[in-house]
Amino acid sequence: MPFANAVERALHFKRHGHEFQAADEIQYEAMADAFMGGPMSISTRECTRQNGTDRLRFNVANDNFGVAVVAAVIVKTFYIVPPHQIIRRNGKVGFFNYECARTSL
């Protein structure tokens, strides 16, 4: 299970599953796992936060964003970044740099 537990999976599916047209929690979790654990595309950026525990991925082509735990492949979040968040951080690169510099989710 890529999410820490079934409760976390359910909460994140309720918040973000519709963004990906996921049919259910299991499909949403599989999408998150593929994004965070699979190979990166040419448009995907990755960093590790200074805390050393959070690994982030952001696809600048479709605004998919995810956070996972470095030590184990546990997904912390997975969503499509809303345009207002990108604008607030002065673009996609600014958004990603801001997220990478944060100490936690």
Secondary structure, DSSP 8 states (H G I E B T S, - for coil): --BSSHHHHHHHHHHHGGGGT-SSHHHHHHHHHHHHHS---TTEEEEE-TTSSEEEEEETTT-EEEEEETTTTEEEEEEE--HHHHHHTTSHHHHHHHHHHSS--
